[in-house]
Amino acid sequence: MTEQDITKLFPAQIRKALGQALFDRNKIYEIRLRVNAPLIVIYQGKEYFLTLEGELTREEAKAYHVQTEDLKEMLEYISGYSLYAFEEEIRQGFLTIVGGHRVGIAGKTILDGNKIKSLKYISYINLRLSHQIKGCASPILPYIIKNRQICHTLIISPPRCGKTTLLRDLIRQVSNGNRYMPGVSVGVVDERSEIAGSYQGIPQNDLGIRTDVLDCCPKAEGMMMLIRSMSPEVVAVDELGDYEDIHAIESVIHCGCKLFATVHGSSIEDIKRKPLLQRLMQEKVFERYIVLYKKDCAGQIKAIYDERGTGLYDASRRQGILC
């Protein structure tokens, strides 16, 4: 989906504003629509309001304020006027569109017992634009590959600091092969359709020639399904979240697979304080920890540690070398 096609997803007023924009639309990461609230754009990692003239501003009074009709119109465009056909996606709170871009939605939930059946009165939309940065994982490859063997790796990152983008390129390079090792089979459990950005089962992002994807599948179940059915040498997941994930990780490792995973955090000390991950750290399950931060732009490597927590690279001290 081209930049022009993405603009067509928006209602007339917002489409016009984006069409007049003088800023680089390729550097937009999110566009947020909330009923009766200003239109917000995350541009180069920073939050701005968007005016009807297509200008980015920090002044709320100048911003275009989203109306109920704007959201209705946008949902019709996104769903091809057949919103009912996306009932399963709506129940999960997001739709993935051509290009791997994700449309998050929120509103009033309809319950079936204790489970969410659907959403109605959708009043909030967040379009997250998928950005592939091929080659962004190249600097960390010599740290996570030892003697042509892959290390179990955990990427630690605050929100909006590029962890999924880094993971995506890491998967691609390990799958295709790189200067340090030949390509291997990779199994990806893409619970929220963010890594592969699959549309109708086909990844919209390049994850390499030896990669298999389970889309919209819970991580714990998906990891075991891949091991049983696809025999991956590497299993990759995004955003570890609960104890079921941790139990599945232990199974993955005991089966001889290597693991790539991400988790929210700002430092390795943050991870040490998480009850969910304490035992994995004590048992030295992960052999490499990659810590990201956002200094000038997303995806900056702050530090790299081994399984003992020894620093291999530290951006603040200029310790270590990134290729």
Sequence and secondary structure as in RCSB ss.txt:
>XXXX:A:sequence
MTEQDITKLFPAQIRKALGQALFDRNKIYEIRLRVNAPLIVIYQGKEYFLTLEGELTREEAKAYHVQTEDLKEML
EYISGYSLYAFEEEIRQGFLTIVGGHRVGIAGKTILDGNKIKSLKYISYINLRLSHQIKGCASPILPYIIKNRQI
CHTLIISPPRCGKTTLLRDLIRQVSNGNRYMPGVSVGVVDERSEIAGSYQGIPQNDLGIRTDVLDCCPKAEGMMM
LIRSMSPEVVAVDELGDYEDIHAIESVIHCGCKLFATVHGSSIEDIKRKPLLQRLMQEKVFERYIVLYKKDCAGQ
IKAIYDERGTGLYDASRRQGILC
>XXXX:A:secstr
  HHHHHTTS HHHHHHHHH  S GGGEEEEEEETTSB EEEETTEEEEE TTS EES GGGS B  HHHHHHHH
HHHHTT GGGGHHHHHHTEEE TTS EEEEEEEEEEETTEEEEEEEEEEEEEE     TTTTGGGHHHHEETTEE
  EEEEE TTSSHHHHHHHHHHHHHHEETTEE   EEEEETTS SS  BTTB SS   TTEEEEET  HHHHHHH
HHHHT  SEEEES   SHHHHHHHHHHHHTT EEEEEEE SSHHHHHT HHHHHHHHTT  SEEEEEE SSSTTE
EEEEEETT  EEEETTTTBS   
